């Protein structure tokens, strides 16, 4: 299944807020998958000095990833297909 990177600009976000957004993403993906709309949160990388965040999701389409992020109410700037090269 394809992997998508979700880019976010989150100026002023606290670590507690970032953790809350991560929990919301995980819960929303589980809810959507339970409804038959497969999407899985993989992980997040955050660059604190730039307030830049990159999250990886696995889903059949970018539209499904967009739906998950919009449902979780987590802002994003773009969604692009990516390769997760974790060994």
PDB file of N, CA, C and O in Angstrom, chain B, residues numbered from 101:
ATOM      1  N   UNK B 101       0.855  -1.176   0.000  1.00  0.00           N
ATOM      2  CA  UNK B 101       0.000   0.000   0.000  1.00  0.00           C
ATOM      3  C   UNK B 101       0.904   1.242   0.000  1.00  0.00           C
ATOM      4  O   UNK B 101       1.946   1.244   0.655  1.00  0.00           O
ATOM      5  N   UNK B 102       0.517   2.286  -0.722  1.00  0.00           N
ATOM      6  CA  UNK B 102       1.337   3.497  -0.788  1.00  0.00           C
ATOM      7  C   UNK B 102       1.484   4.193   0.572  1.00  0.00           C
ATOM      8  O   UNK B 102       0.634   4.080   1.455  1.00  0.00           O
ATOM      9  N   UNK B 103       2.587   4.907   0.695  1.00  0.00           N
ATOM     10  CA  UNK B 103       2.860   5.731   1.875  1.00  0.00           C
ATOM     11  C   UNK B 103       2.809   7.187   1.429  1.00  0.00           C
ATOM     12  O   UNK B 103       3.291   7.539   0.352  1.00  0.00           O
ATOM     13  N   UNK B 104       2.218   8.025   2.275  1.00  0.00           N
ATOM     14  CA  UNK B 104       2.103   9.457   1.988  1.00  0.00           C
ATOM     15  C   UNK B 104       2.702  10.260   3.116  1.00  0.00           C
ATOM     16  O   UNK B 104       2.534   9.932   4.290  1.00  0.00           O
ATOM     17  N   UNK B 105       3.412  11.330   2.745  1.00  0.00           N
ATOM     18  CA  UNK B 105       3.965  12.252   3.722  1.00  0.00           C
ATOM     19  C   UNK B 105       3.051  13.468   3.802  1.00  0.00           C
ATOM     20  O   UNK B 105       2.689  14.068   2.790  1.00  0.00           O
ATOM     21  N   UNK B 106       2.695  13.809   5.015  1.00  0.00           N
ATOM     22  CA  UNK B 106       1.879  14.991   5.271  1.00  0.00           C
ATOM     23  C   UNK B 106       2.800  16.033   5.880  1.00  0.00           C
ATOM     24  O   UNK B 106       3.388  15.807   6.937  1.00  0.00           O
ATOM     25  N   UNK B 107       2.927  17.174   5.217  1.00  0.00           N
ATOM     26  CA  UNK B 107       3.769  18.263   5.728  1.00  0.00           C
ATOM     27  C   UNK B 107       2.901  19.273   6.457  1.00  0.00           C
ATOM     28  O   UNK B 107       1.785  19.587   6.043  1.00  0.00           O
ATOM     29  N   UNK B 108       3.460  19.776   7.570  1.00  0.00           N
ATOM     30  CA  UNK B 108       2.735  20.742   8.388  1.00  0.00           C
ATOM     31  C   UNK B 108       3.675  21.858   8.833  1.00  0.00           C
ATOM     32  O   UNK B 108       4.850  21.622   9.113  1.00  0.00           O
ATOM     33  N   UNK B 109       3.152  23.044   8.891  1.00  0.00           N
ATOM     34  CA  UNK B 109       3.844  24.181   9.518  1.00  0.00           C
ATOM     35  C   UNK B 109       3.056  24.471  10.789  1.00  0.00           C
ATOM     36  O   UNK B 109       1.872  24.802  10.727  1.00  0.00           O
ATOM     37  N   UNK B 110       3.710  24.348  11.939  1.00  0.00           N
ATOM     38  CA  UNK B 110       3.009  24.462  13.215  1.00  0.00           C
ATOM     39  C   UNK B 110       3.697  25.472  14.142  1.00  0.00           C
ATOM     40  O   UNK B 110       4.157  25.101  15.222  1.00  0.00           O
ATOM     41  N   UNK B 111       3.772  26.739  13.730  1.00  0.00           N
ATOM     42  CA  UNK B 111       4.436  27.730  14.575  1.00  0.00           C
ATOM     43  C   UNK B 111       3.732  27.872  15.923  1.00  0.00           C
ATOM     44  O   UNK B 111       2.505  27.951  15.996  1.00  0.00           O
ATOM     45  N   UNK B 112       4.530  27.904  16.981  1.00  0.00           N
ATOM     46  CA  UNK B 112       3.983  28.111  18.319  1.00  0.00           C
ATOM     47  C   UNK B 112       3.413  26.874  18.979  1.00  0.00           C
ATOM     48  O   UNK B 112       2.908  26.960  20.098  1.00  0.00           O
ATOM     49  N   UNK B 113       3.479  25.711  18.317  1.00  0.00           N
ATOM     50  CA  UNK B 113       2.909  24.504  18.913  1.00  0.00           C
ATOM     51  C   UNK B 113       3.777  24.034  20.080  1.00  0.00           C
ATOM     52  O   UNK B 113       5.006  24.080  20.015  1.00  0.00           O
ATOM     53  N   UNK B 114       3.122  23.586  21.139  1.00  0.00           N
ATOM     54  CA  UNK B 114       3.844  23.039  22.284  1.00  0.00           C
ATOM     55  C   UNK B 114       3.992  21.532  22.100  1.00  0.00           C
ATOM     56  O   UNK B 114       3.315  20.928  21.267  1.00  0.00           O
ATOM     57  N   UNK B 115       4.872  20.942  22.875  1.00  0.00           N
ATOM     58  CA  UNK B 115       5.046  19.490  22.785  1.00  0.00           C
ATOM     59  C   UNK B 115       3.776  18.766  23.232  1.00  0.00           C
ATOM     60  O   UNK B 115       3.452  17.706  22.695  1.00  0.00           O
ATOM     61  N   UNK B 116       3.058  19.320  24.202  1.00  0.00           N
ATOM     62  CA  UNK B 116       1.781  18.719  24.621  1.00  0.00           C
ATOM     63  C   UNK B 116       0.764  18.764  23.484  1.00  0.00           C
ATOM     64  O   UNK B 116       0.045  17.792  23.252  1.00  0.00           O
ATOM     65  N   UNK B 117       0.704  19.892  22.775  1.00  0.00           N
ATOM     66  CA  UNK B 117      -0.219  20.002  21.649  1.00  0.00           C
ATOM     67  C   UNK B 117       0.176  19.047  20.524  1.00  0.00           C
ATOM     68  O   UNK B 117      -0.686  18.440  19.888  1.00  0.00           O
ATOM     69  N   UNK B 118       1.469  18.918  20.286  1.00  0.00           N
ATOM     70  CA  UNK B 118       1.949  18.004  19.250  1.00  0.00           C
ATOM     71  C   UNK B 118       1.589  16.564  19.620  1.00  0.00           C
ATOM     72  O   UNK B 118       1.152  15.797  18.762  1.00  0.00           O
ATOM     73  N   UNK B 119       1.768  16.196  20.882  1.00  0.00           N
ATOM     74  CA  UNK B 119       1.397  14.852  21.337  1.00  0.00           C
ATOM     75  C   UNK B 119      -0.110  14.636  21.190  1.00  0.00           C
ATOM     76  O   UNK B 119      -0.548  13.545  20.826  1.00  0.00           O
ATOM     77  N   UNK B 120      -0.899  15.665  21.471  1.00  0.00           N
ATOM     78  CA  UNK B 120      -2.347  15.565  21.313  1.00  0.00           C
ATOM     79  C   UNK B 120      -2.741  15.367  19.864  1.00  0.00           C
ATOM     80  O   UNK B 120      -3.647  14.589  19.565  1.00  0.00           O
ATOM     81  N   UNK B 121      -2.067  16.063  18.962  1.00  0.00           N
ATOM     82  CA  UNK B 121      -2.344  15.907  17.530  1.00  0.00           C
ATOM     83  C   UNK B 121      -1.983  14.497  17.073  1.00  0.00           C
ATOM     84  O   UNK B 121      -2.695  13.899  16.267  1.00  0.00           O
ATOM     85  N   UNK B 122      -0.883  13.973  17.586  1.00  0.00           N
ATOM     86  CA  UNK B 122      -0.483  12.613  17.238  1.00  0.00           C
ATOM     87  C   UNK B 122      -1.529  11.607  17.733  1.00  0.00           C
ATOM     88  O   UNK B 122      -1.902  10.690  17.002  1.00  0.00           O
ATOM     89  N   UNK B 123      -1.993  11.778  18.952  1.00  0.00           N
ATOM     90  CA  UNK B 123      -3.039  10.884  19.478  1.00  0.00           C
ATOM     91  C   UNK B 123      -4.309  10.972  18.634  1.00  0.00           C
ATOM     92  O   UNK B 123      -4.955   9.959  18.366  1.00  0.00           O
ATOM     93  N   UNK B 124      -4.666  12.200  18.213  1.00  0.00           N
ATOM     94  CA  UNK B 124      -5.864  12.388  17.380  1.00  0.00           C
ATOM     95  C   UNK B 124      -5.696  11.696  16.027  1.00  0.00           C
ATOM     96  O   UNK B 124      -6.641  11.095  15.517  1.00  0.00           O
ATOM     97  N   UNK B 125      -4.509  11.776  15.450  1.00  0.00           N
ATOM     98  CA  UNK B 125      -4.256  11.123  14.162  1.00  0.00           C
ATOM     99  C   UNK B 125      -4.387   9.610  14.294  1.00  0.00           C
ATOM    100  O   UNK B 125      -5.005   8.961  13.450  1.00  0.00           O
ATOM    101  N   UNK B 126      -3.813   9.058  15.340  1.00  0.00           N
ATOM    102  CA  UNK B 126      -3.870   7.611  15.557  1.00  0.00           C
ATOM    103  C   UNK B 126      -5.314   7.167  15.756  1.00  0.00           C
ATOM    104  O   UNK B 126      -5.761   6.206  15.130  1.00  0.00           O
ATOM    105  N   UNK B 127      -6.042   7.859  16.620  1.00  0.00           N
ATOM    106  CA  UNK B 127      -7.438   7.490  16.908  1.00  0.00           C
ATOM    107  C   UNK B 127      -8.320   7.621  15.667  1.00  0.00           C
ATOM    108  O   UNK B 127      -9.159   6.758  15.408  1.00  0.00           O
ATOM    109  N   UNK B 128      -8.136   8.685  14.910  1.00  0.00           N
ATOM    110  CA  UNK B 128      -8.947   8.894  13.704  1.00  0.00           C
ATOM    111  C   UNK B 128      -8.667   7.812  12.674  1.00  0.00           C
ATOM    112  O   UNK B 128      -9.594   7.315  12.035  1.00  0.00           O
ATOM    113  N   UNK B 129      -7.409   7.442  12.503  1.00  0.00           N
ATOM    114  CA  UNK B 129      -7.077   6.376  11.550  1.00  0.00           C
ATOM    115  C   UNK B 129      -7.729   5.063  11.972  1.00  0.00           C
ATOM    116  O   UNK B 129      -8.238   4.324  11.129  1.00  0.00           O
ATOM    117  N   UNK B 130      -7.718   4.775  13.249  1.00  0.00           N
ATOM    118  CA  UNK B 130      -8.365   3.541  13.739  1.00  0.00           C
ATOM    119  C   UNK B 130      -9.871   3.582  13.477  1.00  0.00           C
ATOM    120  O   UNK B 130     -10.461   2.588  13.055  1.00  0.00           O
ATOM    121  N   UNK B 131     -10.485   4.736  13.729  1.00  0.00           N
ATOM    122  CA  UNK B 131     -11.935   4.877  13.508  1.00  0.00           C
ATOM    123  C   UNK B 131     -12.284   4.711  12.032  1.00  0.00           C
ATOM    124  O   UNK B 131     -13.227   3.995  11.693  1.00  0.00           O
ATOM    125  N   UNK B 132     -11.530   5.368  11.158  1.00  0.00           N
ATOM    126  CA  UNK B 132     -11.803   5.264   9.728  1.00  0.00           C
ATOM    127  C   UNK B 132     -11.598   3.828   9.229  1.00  0.00           C
ATOM    128  O   UNK B 132     -12.390   3.324   8.434  1.00  0.00           O
ATOM    129  N   UNK B 133     -10.538   3.182   9.698  1.00  0.00           N
ATOM    130  CA  UNK B 133     -10.277   1.802   9.306  1.00  0.00           C
ATOM    131  C   UNK B 133     -11.410   0.889   9.768  1.00  0.00           C
ATOM    132  O   UNK B 133     -11.819  -0.016   9.041  1.00  0.00           O
ATOM    133  N   UNK B 134     -11.911   1.127  10.970  1.00  0.00           N
ATOM    134  CA  UNK B 134     -13.039   0.339  11.490  1.00  0.00           C
ATOM    135  C   UNK B 134     -14.291   0.526  10.629  1.00  0.00           C
ATOM    136  O   UNK B 134     -15.154  -0.351  10.580  1.00  0.00           O
ATOM    137  N   UNK B 135     -14.383   1.672   9.953  1.00  0.00           N
ATOM    138  CA  UNK B 135     -15.516   1.959   9.061  1.00  0.00           C
ATOM    139  C   UNK B 135     -15.271   1.417   7.648  1.00  0.00           C
ATOM    140  O   UNK B 135     -16.084   1.620   6.747  1.00  0.00           O
ATOM    141  N   UNK B 136     -14.145   0.729   7.469  1.00  0.00           N
ATOM    142  CA  UNK B 136     -13.825   0.176   6.155  1.00  0.00           C
ATOM    143  C   UNK B 136     -13.016   1.108   5.273  1.00  0.00           C
ATOM    144  O   UNK B 136     -12.817   0.828   4.091  1.00  0.00           O
ATOM    145  N   UNK B 137     -12.547   2.219   5.839  1.00  0.00           N
ATOM    146  CA  UNK B 137     -11.737   3.188   5.094  1.00  0.00           C
ATOM    147  C   UNK B 137     -10.298   3.075   5.592  1.00  0.00           C
ATOM    148  O   UNK B 137      -9.897   3.785   6.515  1.00  0.00           O
ATOM    149  N   UNK B 138      -9.534   2.193   4.986  1.00  0.00           N
ATOM    150  CA  UNK B 138      -8.209   1.861   5.481  1.00  0.00           C
ATOM    151  C   UNK B 138      -7.243   3.041   5.403  1.00  0.00           C
ATOM    152  O   UNK B 138      -7.048   3.637   4.344  1.00  0.00           O
ATOM    153  N   UNK B 139      -6.645   3.362   6.545  1.00  0.00           N
ATOM    154  CA  UNK B 139      -5.595   4.371   6.643  1.00  0.00           C
ATOM    155  C   UNK B 139      -4.846   4.108   7.943  1.00  0.00           C
ATOM    156  O   UNK B 139      -5.454   3.827   8.976  1.00  0.00           O
ATOM    157  N   UNK B 140      -3.510   4.203   7.879  1.00  0.00           N
ATOM    158  CA  UNK B 140      -2.703   3.908   9.063  1.00  0.00           C
ATOM    159  C   UNK B 140      -1.670   5.005   9.275  1.00  0.00           C
ATOM    160  O   UNK B 140      -0.925   5.364   8.363  1.00  0.00           O
ATOM    161  N   UNK B 141      -1.640   5.529  10.493  1.00  0.00           N
ATOM    162  CA  UNK B 141      -0.601   6.476  10.895  1.00  0.00           C
ATOM    163  C   UNK B 141       0.676   5.677  11.135  1.00  0.00           C
ATOM    164  O   UNK B 141       0.641   4.639  11.796  1.00  0.00           O
ATOM    165  N   UNK B 142       1.802   6.152  10.605  1.00  0.00           N
ATOM    166  CA  UNK B 142       3.076   5.454  10.787  1.00  0.00           C
ATOM    167  C   UNK B 142       3.934   6.159  11.830  1.00  0.00           C
ATOM    168  O   UNK B 142       4.280   5.571  12.855  1.00  0.00           O
ATOM    169  N   UNK B 143       4.277   7.422  11.569  1.00  0.00           N
ATOM    170  CA  UNK B 143       5.123   8.163  12.524  1.00  0.00           C
ATOM    171  C   UNK B 143       5.210   9.624  12.126  1.00  0.00           C
ATOM    172  O   UNK B 143       4.789  10.031  11.043  1.00  0.00           O
ATOM    173  N   UNK B 144       5.778  10.403  13.055  1.00  0.00           N
ATOM    174  CA  UNK B 144       5.967  11.843  12.850  1.00  0.00           C
ATOM    175  C   UNK B 144       7.422  12.209  13.115  1.00  0.00           C
ATOM    176  O   UNK B 144       8.063  11.668  14.017  1.00  0.00           O
ATOM    177  N   UNK B 145       7.926  13.133  12.314  1.00  0.00           N
ATOM    178  CA  UNK B 145       9.221  13.766  12.561  1.00  0.00           C
ATOM    179  C   UNK B 145       8.954  15.261  12.683  1.00  0.00           C
ATOM    180  O   UNK B 145       8.315  15.860  11.819  1.00  0.00           O
ATOM    181  N   UNK B 146       9.454  15.863  13.777  1.00  0.00           N
ATOM    182  CA  UNK B 146       9.223  17.282  14.043  1.00  0.00           C
ATOM    183  C   UNK B 146      10.555  18.005  14.117  1.00  0.00           C
ATOM    184  O   UNK B 146      11.490  17.533  14.764  1.00  0.00           O
ATOM    185  N   UNK B 147      10.643  19.158  13.449  1.00  0.00           N
ATOM    186  CA  UNK B 147      11.844  19.997  13.471  1.00  0.00           C
ATOM    187  C   UNK B 147      11.496  21.228  14.300  1.00  0.00           C
ATOM    188  O   UNK B 147      10.948  22.191  13.764  1.00  0.00           O
ATOM    189  N   UNK B 148      11.804  21.218  15.605  1.00  0.00           N
ATOM    190  CA  UNK B 148      11.351  22.295  16.486  1.00  0.00           C
ATOM    191  C   UNK B 148      11.848  23.690  16.090  1.00  0.00           C
ATOM    192  O   UNK B 148      11.104  24.662  16.217  1.00  0.00           O
ATOM    193  N   UNK B 149      13.070  23.800  15.621  1.00  0.00           N
ATOM    194  CA  UNK B 149      13.607  25.110  15.266  1.00  0.00           C
ATOM    195  C   UNK B 149      12.891  25.762  14.098  1.00  0.00           C
ATOM    196  O   UNK B 149      12.976  26.977  13.919  1.00  0.00           O
ATOM    197  N   UNK B 150      12.189  24.972  13.305  1.00  0.00           N
ATOM    198  CA  UNK B 150      11.469  25.480  12.145  1.00  0.00           C
ATOM    199  C   UNK B 150       9.960  25.296  12.260  1.00  0.00           C
ATOM    200  O   UNK B 150       9.211  25.724  11.383  1.00  0.00           O
ATOM    201  N   UNK B 151       9.509  24.652  13.354  1.00  0.00           N
ATOM    202  CA  UNK B 151       8.084  24.340  13.555  1.00  0.00           C
ATOM    203  C   UNK B 151       7.526  23.568  12.354  1.00  0.00           C
ATOM    204  O   UNK B 151       6.361  23.719  11.985  1.00  0.00           O
ATOM    205  N   UNK B 152       8.377  22.751  11.764  1.00  0.00           N
ATOM    206  CA  UNK B 152       8.012  21.956  10.587  1.00  0.00           C
ATOM    207  C   UNK B 152       7.813  20.506  11.012  1.00  0.00           C
ATOM    208  O   UNK B 152       8.611  19.954  11.769  1.00  0.00           O
ATOM    209  N   UNK B 153       6.751  19.906  10.522  1.00  0.00           N
ATOM    210  CA  UNK B 153       6.391  18.558  10.924  1.00  0.00           C
ATOM    211  C   UNK B 153       6.109  17.734   9.677  1.00  0.00           C
ATOM    212  O   UNK B 153       5.479  18.218   8.737  1.00  0.00           O
ATOM    213  N   UNK B 154       6.576  16.485   9.668  1.00  0.00           N
ATOM    214  CA  UNK B 154       6.325  15.569   8.571  1.00  0.00           C
ATOM    215  C   UNK B 154       5.789  14.273   9.156  1.00  0.00           C
ATOM    216  O   UNK B 154       6.433  13.652  10.002  1.00  0.00           O
ATOM    217  N   UNK B 155       4.621  13.872   8.708  1.00  0.00           N
ATOM    218  CA  UNK B 155       3.980  12.658   9.209  1.00  0.00           C
ATOM    219  C   UNK B 155       3.798  11.672   8.064  1.00  0.00           C
ATOM    220  O   UNK B 155       3.473  12.060   6.942  1.00  0.00           O
ATOM    221  N   UNK B 156       4.009  10.402   8.358  1.00  0.00           N
ATOM    222  CA  UNK B 156       3.810   9.368   7.353  1.00  0.00           C
ATOM    223  C   UNK B 156       2.539   8.584   7.649  1.00  0.00           C
ATOM    224  O   UNK B 156       2.250   8.230   8.792  1.00  0.00           O
ATOM    225  N   UNK B 157       1.786   8.324   6.576  1.00  0.00           N
ATOM    226  CA  UNK B 157       0.561   7.540   6.645  1.00  0.00           C
ATOM    227  C   UNK B 157       0.587   6.509   5.533  1.00  0.00           C
ATOM    228  O   UNK B 157       1.178   6.735   4.477  1.00  0.00           O
ATOM    229  N   UNK B 158      -0.052   5.384   5.773  1.00  0.00           N
ATOM    230  CA  UNK B 158      -0.223   4.371   4.747  1.00  0.00           C
ATOM    231  C   UNK B 158      -1.709   4.336   4.397  1.00  0.00           C
ATOM    232  O   UNK B 158      -2.558   4.230   5.282  1.00  0.00           O
ATOM    233  N   UNK B 159      -2.016   4.427   3.107  1.00  0.00           N
ATOM    234  CA  UNK B 159      -3.413   4.458   2.669  1.00  0.00           C
ATOM    235  C   UNK B 159      -3.466   4.153   1.177  1.00  0.00           C
ATOM    236  O   UNK B 159      -2.454   4.254   0.484  1.00  0.00           O
ATOM    237  N   UNK B 160      -4.646   3.779   0.680  1.00  0.00           N
ATOM    238  CA  UNK B 160      -4.760   3.494  -0.750  1.00  0.00           C
ATOM    239  C   UNK B 160      -4.717   4.738  -1.632  1.00  0.00           C
ATOM    240  O   UNK B 160      -4.491   4.634  -2.838  1.00  0.00           O
ATOM    241  N   UNK B 161      -4.936   5.936  -1.032  1.00  0.00           N
ATOM    242  CA  UNK B 161      -4.955   7.163  -1.837  1.00  0.00           C
ATOM    243  C   UNK B 161      -4.640   8.374  -0.967  1.00  0.00           C
ATOM    244  O   UNK B 161      -4.806   8.326   0.252  1.00  0.00           O
ATOM    245  N   UNK B 162      -4.184   9.464  -1.594  1.00  0.00           N
ATOM    246  CA  UNK B 162      -3.949  10.685  -0.821  1.00  0.00           C
ATOM    247  C   UNK B 162      -5.254  11.266  -0.280  1.00  0.00           C
ATOM    248  O   UNK B 162      -5.260  11.934   0.754  1.00  0.00           O
ATOM    249  N   UNK B 163      -6.347  11.011  -0.976  1.00  0.00           N
ATOM    250  CA  UNK B 163      -7.644  11.518  -0.500  1.00  0.00           C
ATOM    251  C   UNK B 163      -8.014  10.923   0.858  1.00  0.00           C
ATOM    252  O   UNK B 163      -8.605  11.603   1.697  1.00  0.00           O
ATOM    253  N   UNK B 164      -7.664   9.648   1.073  1.00  0.00           N
ATOM    254  CA  UNK B 164      -7.948   9.008   2.356  1.00  0.00           C
ATOM    255  C   UNK B 164      -7.105   9.637   3.463  1.00  0.00           C
ATOM    256  O   UNK B 164      -7.584   9.821   4.582  1.00  0.00           O
ATOM    257  N   UNK B 165      -5.865   9.962   3.155  1.00  0.00           N
ATOM    258  CA  UNK B 165      -4.989  10.618   4.133  1.00  0.00           C
ATOM    259  C   UNK B 165      -5.528  12.011   4.444  1.00  0.00           C
ATOM    260  O   UNK B 165      -5.537  12.439   5.599  1.00  0.00           O
ATOM    261  N   UNK B 166      -5.973  12.709   3.412  1.00  0.00           N
ATOM    262  CA  UNK B 166      -6.567  14.037   3.612  1.00  0.00           C
ATOM    263  C   UNK B 166      -7.794  13.939   4.510  1.00  0.00           C
ATOM    264  O   UNK B 166      -7.964  14.749   5.421  1.00  0.00           O
ATOM    265  N   UNK B 167      -8.647  12.950   4.256  1.00  0.00           N
ATOM    266  CA  UNK B 167      -9.843  12.766   5.075  1.00  0.00           C
ATOM    267  C   UNK B 167      -9.475  12.522   6.536  1.00  0.00           C
ATOM    268  O   UNK B 167     -10.112  13.072   7.435  1.00  0.00           O
ATOM    269  N   UNK B 168      -8.465  11.710   6.776  1.00  0.00           N
ATOM    270  CA  UNK B 168      -8.037  11.423   8.144  1.00  0.00           C
ATOM    271  C   UNK B 168      -7.559  12.686   8.852  1.00  0.00           C
ATOM    272  O   UNK B 168      -7.910  12.925  10.007  1.00  0.00           O
ATOM    273  N   UNK B 169      -6.766  13.488   8.164  1.00  0.00           N
ATOM    274  CA  UNK B 169      -6.229  14.704   8.787  1.00  0.00           C
ATOM    275  C   UNK B 169      -7.301  15.764   8.994  1.00  0.00           C
ATOM    276  O   UNK B 169      -7.305  16.456  10.012  1.00  0.00           O
ATOM    277  N   UNK B 170      -8.199  15.892   8.043  1.00  0.00           N
ATOM    278  CA  UNK B 170      -9.297  16.855   8.202  1.00  0.00           C
ATOM    279  C   UNK B 170     -10.245  16.422   9.317  1.00  0.00           C
ATOM    280  O   UNK B 170     -10.715  17.257  10.089  1.00  0.00           O
ATOM    281  N   UNK B 171     -10.528  15.123   9.405  1.00  0.00           N
ATOM    282  CA  UNK B 171     -11.401  14.620  10.460  1.00  0.00           C
ATOM    283  C   UNK B 171     -10.771  14.825  11.831  1.00  0.00           C
ATOM    284  O   UNK B 171     -11.462  15.168  12.791  1.00  0.00           O
ATOM    285  N   UNK B 172      -9.449  14.615  11.924  1.00  0.00           N
ATOM    286  CA  UNK B 172      -8.728  14.807  13.185  1.00  0.00           C
ATOM    287  C   UNK B 172      -8.485  16.284  13.494  1.00  0.00           C
ATOM    288  O   UNK B 172      -8.016  16.624  14.580  1.00  0.00           O
ATOM    289  N   UNK B 173      -8.804  17.162  12.535  1.00  0.00           N
ATOM    290  CA  UNK B 173      -8.617  18.613  12.677  1.00  0.00           C
ATOM    291  C   UNK B 173      -7.156  18.992  12.916  1.00  0.00           C
ATOM    292  O   UNK B 173      -6.836  19.814  13.775  1.00  0.00           O
ATOM    293  N   UNK B 174      -6.278  18.363  12.124  1.00  0.00           N
ATOM    294  CA  UNK B 174      -4.846  18.659  12.180  1.00  0.00           C
ATOM    295  C   UNK B 174      -4.478  19.383  10.883  1.00  0.00           C
ATOM    296  O   UNK B 174      -4.645  18.826   9.798  1.00  0.00           O
ATOM    297  N   UNK B 175      -3.980  20.613  10.983  1.00  0.00           N
ATOM    298  CA  UNK B 175      -3.661  21.375   9.766  1.00  0.00           C
ATOM    299  C   UNK B 175      -2.486  20.763   9.000  1.00  0.00           C
ATOM    300  O   UNK B 175      -1.597  20.144   9.584  1.00  0.00           O
ATOM    301  N   UNK B 176      -2.507  20.951   7.686  1.00  0.00           N
ATOM    302  CA  UNK B 176      -1.412  20.469   6.848  1.00  0.00           C
ATOM    303  C   UNK B 176      -1.255  21.398   5.654  1.00  0.00           C
ATOM    304  O   UNK B 176      -2.181  22.113   5.272  1.00  0.00           O
ATOM    305  N   UNK B 177      -0.058  21.371   5.073  1.00  0.00           N
ATOM    306  CA  UNK B 177       0.204  22.214   3.906  1.00  0.00           C
ATOM    307  C   UNK B 177       0.165  21.407   2.607  1.00  0.00           C
ATOM    308  O   UNK B 177      -0.227  21.924   1.561  1.00  0.00           O
ATOM    309  N   UNK B 178       0.576  20.127   2.681  1.00  0.00           N
ATOM    310  CA  UNK B 178       0.479  19.292   1.485  1.00  0.00           C
ATOM    311  C   UNK B 178       0.599  17.823   1.857  1.00  0.00           C
ATOM    312  O   UNK B 178       1.079  17.462   2.931  1.00  0.00           O
ATOM    313  N   UNK B 179       0.143  16.986   0.920  1.00  0.00           N
ATOM    314  CA  UNK B 179       0.223  15.532   1.043  1.00  0.00           C
ATOM    315  C   UNK B 179       0.858  15.016  -0.246  1.00  0.00           C
ATOM    316  O   UNK B 179       0.365  15.282  -1.342  1.00  0.00           O
ATOM    317  N   UNK B 180       1.956  14.276  -0.102  1.00  0.00           N
ATOM    318  CA  UNK B 180       2.637  13.742  -1.283  1.00  0.00           C
ATOM    319  C   UNK B 180       3.005  12.277  -1.037  1.00  0.00           C
ATOM    320  O   UNK B 180       3.266  11.862   0.092  1.00  0.00           O
ATOM    321  N   UNK B 181       3.017  11.516  -2.123  1.00  0.00           N
ATOM    322  CA  UNK B 181       3.446  10.118  -2.001  1.00  0.00           C
ATOM    323  C   UNK B 181       4.936  10.101  -1.675  1.00  0.00           C
ATOM    324  O   UNK B 181       5.708  10.905  -2.196  1.00  0.00           O
ATOM    325  N   UNK B 182       5.327   9.169  -0.803  1.00  0.00           N
ATOM    326  CA  UNK B 182       6.710   9.099  -0.348  1.00  0.00           C
ATOM    327  C   UNK B 182       7.135   7.627  -0.241  1.00  0.00           C
ATOM    328  O   UNK B 182       6.296   6.727  -0.265  1.00  0.00           O
ATOM    329  N   UNK B 183       8.419   7.404  -0.124  1.00  0.00           N
ATOM    330  CA  UNK B 183       8.951   6.070   0.106  1.00  0.00           C
ATOM    331  C   UNK B 183       9.497   6.031   1.523  1.00  0.00           C
ATOM    332  O   UNK B 183      10.353   6.838   1.884  1.00  0.00           O
ATOM    333  N   UNK B 184       9.013   5.108   2.317  1.00  0.00           N
ATOM    334  CA  UNK B 184       9.524   4.916   3.679  1.00  0.00           C
ATOM    335  C   UNK B 184      10.660   3.907   3.580  1.00  0.00           C
ATOM    336  O   UNK B 184      10.422   2.719   3.362  1.00  0.00           O
ATOM    337  N   UNK B 185      11.883   4.372   3.738  1.00  0.00           N
ATOM    338  CA  UNK B 185      13.060   3.519   3.560  1.00  0.00           C
ATOM    339  C   UNK B 185      13.651   3.063   4.889  1.00  0.00           C
ATOM    340  O   UNK B 185      14.852   2.806   4.972  1.00  0.00           O
ATOM    341  N   UNK B 186      12.837   2.960   5.914  1.00  0.00           N
ATOM    342  CA  UNK B 186      13.307   2.480   7.213  1.00  0.00           C
ATOM    343  C   UNK B 186      13.800   1.044   7.063  1.00  0.00           C
ATOM    344  O   UNK B 186      13.075   0.192   6.548  1.00  0.00           O
ATOM    345  N   UNK B 187      15.052   0.761   7.518  1.00  0.00           N
ATOM    346  CA  UNK B 187      15.572  -0.602   7.369  1.00  0.00           C
ATOM    347  C   UNK B 187      14.834  -1.586   8.267  1.00  0.00           C
ATOM    348  O   UNK B 187      15.146  -2.777   8.266  1.00  0.00           O
TER     349      UNK B 187
END
